[in-house]
Amino acid sequence: MSNVQLNSRTGAIALSDRVGRISVSSTLAVMMEAEKLRAEGADIVDFGAGEPDFPTPDNVKEAAIRAIRDNFSKYTAAGGTSEVRAAIAYRHATDFGTSYAPAEVIATAGGKQAIFNLISCLINPGDDVLLPVPFWVTFRDVINYAGGRAILVETREEENFDLTAEMVKEALTPRTRLVIVNSPSNPSGAVIPAPELERILEVTANHGALLLTDECYCHFLYEDKPFSVAALPGAKEHVAVVGSLSKTYAMTGWRLGYALAPAPVVSAMVKLQSHSTSNPSSIAQKAAVEGLTGPQDSVQVMLKEYHRRRDFVIERLHGIPGVTCTVPRGAFYAYPNVAAFLHSGDHPGAKSGGTASPNEMAKKLLREAGVAVVPGEAFGTEHHFRISYATSMENLAEGLRRIKRFFSEQTH
Ligand SMILES: Cc1ncc(COP(=O)(O)O)c(C=O)c1O
């Protein structure tokens, strides 16, 4: 006799309410659909994947090979070795001027695990979390999973999706425990200028809410200087930094991220991690130490190339009649507005005969033009899709040529 609990009405296996509150990451859904078409022989240009097309730097690879040869293959402390935690604190101190003690650092299996742990440790059912729109999809799902309520803070596209302290202040509720910022932003590439981030911190700290700053793209800035709000005097007790080696060192598959936060928060995160994944991979930790403390030239090489691609993509997008796009100041995404091709009718200039939503449009673009993009619904907006330009110039030129042709056919 099975002891799996079945729903008495439908006969289906009853899953938890928690997991019912989240959905499959739509970024992954697009990648899977593109992969399927490719396996059937279709020629797909993939602008969906949010990961560097560069290989992991050689010095990092060599450090991992050494770790394997040295049999560094046992469990480590759940929150990472003291060596990797010191390396994380060292890099942050060197780049931004912060000063974090080992008890304020946790190494995780990717930035995603840091976010998951952090939100799980801070949010009770019914707590509010402020989330600026457009947002990276995982934030909303993890808030929902934790039983929190995501309070969406609308930014204005005409103002480059800039988040201001005023917007944060207006959105605060008595139950706001956490405010999330992600600068540079995935998906819009918006960057919060340092003085504004300082004002946002003032607002959140006065309210008694923690500021979660996702710095996963902090080294990929085209106009601004790298900056961490955690470096401001007195900031540390009001801030939780989440970071990752995924993008900075082209290490998405290695799964190494981190958080820097007040010691009680970190120790709760370590406790949770000790019962879920335990430590991040011991080999990846050794590789991370080399990435964080070794030469940083590869980051500058990638930044220069992303900058070149950013300029190219924006110029091409601006050359498509009906498409508008704010200029991203960081990360490696463009977030074009395609409202003119949607027939929802709630915006001036909408064409008849178009598709109803970015979701439908992305499917059509994939099937008819062979280009994979992520529809804006995933990021909380209704008139956009996201293009990742972490791919070769050749792919960018071909994909944008296809997109231009696709839209010229939509309007005729
Ligand atoms: C804004 C943002 N934060 C965090 C992450 C987490 O990346 P990882 O789990 O690979 O470190 C990503 C990945 O796409 C991201 O875009």
The ligand as a Gaussian input file, in Angstrom:
#p B3LYP/6-31G(d) Opt

LIG

0 1
 C       19.991000      39.253000     -11.265000
 C       20.543000      37.890000     -11.046000
 N       20.837000      37.520000      -9.796000
 C       21.338000      36.306000      -9.520000
 C       21.579000      35.394000     -10.525000
 C       22.100000      34.066000     -10.092000
 O       23.078000      33.520000     -10.845000
 P       23.824000      32.227000     -10.302000
 O       22.869000      31.412000      -9.506000
 O       24.283000      31.534000     -11.541000
 O       24.958000      32.711000      -9.472000
 C       21.267000      35.726000     -11.843000
 C       21.425000      34.762000     -12.939000
 O       20.962000      34.915000     -14.036000
 C       20.747000      37.012000     -12.108000
 O       20.451000      37.414000     -13.343000

